[in-house]
Amino acid sequence: MKDFAYVYSQEEAHYRFSDTHPFNPIRLELTVSLLEAMGVLDTVDCRAPRPATDEELLLIHDPDYIQAVKLAGHGELSPMKAQMYGLGTEDTPLFTNMHESAALLVGGTIEACDLVLSGQYRRTFHIGGGLHHGFRGRASGFCIYNDTAVAMAAMIQKYNCRILYVDTDAHHGDGVQWAFYNRADAMTLSLHETGRYLFPGTGMVTERGAEEGYGFSWNIPFDAFTEDGSFLDAYRTVLFEACELFKPDLIITQNGADAHALDPLTHLSLTMESYEKIPQIAVEAANRYTDGRIVALGGGGYDWYRVVPRAWSQVFAALTNRPPFKGDLPASWVTRWQTESPDVPTTWRDRFPLYPTIPRRPEIEEKNWETVKRLLWPFVDDTKKEHLSAHSPYSK
C-alpha cells in the first residue's frame, strides 16, 4: 500500500459557471501551481478523475434530474423547466456540457475513495471535490451533482463499509446530511456558521438523524465571528467523540476554506492557523480510528488568491506527513499570480491585524461551547459530561 495520491486533471476546470461567478475553478490551478512551486508534487502519485456513470449518479440523484442536467448543458431545456431543477438560477447558472463537467468531479471523488478502500493508498486528496449542496432532484448552492454523497453510496455498496463525513466548510453540508439522514452506515458531522445569517439556513444542533440514522447526524452551528480557538476546540472535541461513537472504516473530510476571515461570502473569523490544524487533527483521528484511511476533498472558498491555495496546500501537507508549510511563499508563484491579482499573499501565515477586535468574543466562545455540550449530551456518559463542563472556560 502506498501512502498518498492526489486526484486532479485540468479538465476539472470546465466546471465553470462564468467569469464573475464566485465558484471559480482558478482555485484549483492556484493550489496545484503553489504545490508545484514548493516542489512537493514530484514525489507523489497523481491520478486522473474519470466521469461518473449514470448508474453511479442514480445512487443519489433522480433519473429525471440527471436527464434535465444533460439537456440543460446542451441548450435543450426551457428556462422554466430548468429552474424547476434549480438550474439556470443566480447560484447555479447554465453552462455548456454541465453534465459532463459535473460527472467528472463526481468520478474524481469516487476514484479517490476507491483508491483508499481498495487498499492501493492510505490517503487521497481530490481537490476538485466537495460539492456538498446538491440534492436528489435539484441543484443548489453552486452544486449540480453531490459528488461526496454519490461516492459514499458507491463505497458503502461496494465495500459494505462505515463512513464518517466531516465538513468544515462555512456552509452547512446539507446535501450530504439529508442523503444519509435515515441511514446507519454513514455519519455526517458538519461544523459551519449558523444558518440564521447564511445559506442554506439549516444545520441546527437538533438535526440528529431519523429512524436507523438517529444519532448519526451531528451539527455545530457556530456564531458569526467565531475565531480560531473556539472553532478548533469544538472541532477536536466533536470529531473524536464522533469516531468513538460511530467507529468508521473511512473518514472523508470536506475542506471548504470559506470560514476564513477574508472570505467575501461568510461571517466567520478563522485565520490560517485553523487551516494548518484542521487537516492535522483529521489525520490524527484517522490514524487512531481507521488505520489511517482518509479521503480529503476541496469544497467552498471564495477568496481565490489569498486564502484557498494556502488552505488546501496545508491539507496536502498533513496528508503527506509534512509539518505545515511556513515562512514565505515561493517567489516564483507570487510573481506568476501577481499579474492576475494584487491580493496575492507572500507568506503562508496571515499578516495581522487581519480583522478588527471582536467585541463579543467571550459571549461567542461561551455560546459555541454550550452548543458542543448540547450536541454531545445525549451521546456521552456522565464522566464525559463532567469533563465537558469542567473543560469550559466559563464553568468557573
Secondary structure, 3 states (H helix, E strand, C coil): CEEEEEECCHHHHHCCCCCCCCCCCHHHHHHHHHHHHHCCCCCCEEECCCCCCHHHHCCCCCHHHHHHHHHHCCCCCCHHHHHHCCCCCCCCCCCCCHHHHHHHHHHHHHHHHHHHHCCCEEEEEECCCCCCCCECCECECCECCCHHHHHHHHHHHHHCCCEEEEECCCCCCHHHHHHCCCCCCEEEEEEEECCCCCCCCCCCCCCCCCHHHCCCEEEEEECCCCEHHHHHHHHHHHHHHHHHHHCCCEEEEECCCCCECCCCCCCCEECHHHHHHHHHHHHHHHHHHCCCCEEEECCCCCCCCCCHHHHHHHHHHHHCCCCCCCCECCHHHHHHHHCCCCCCCCECCCCCCCCCCCCCHHHHHHHHHHHHHHHHHHHCCHHHHHHHHHHCCCCC
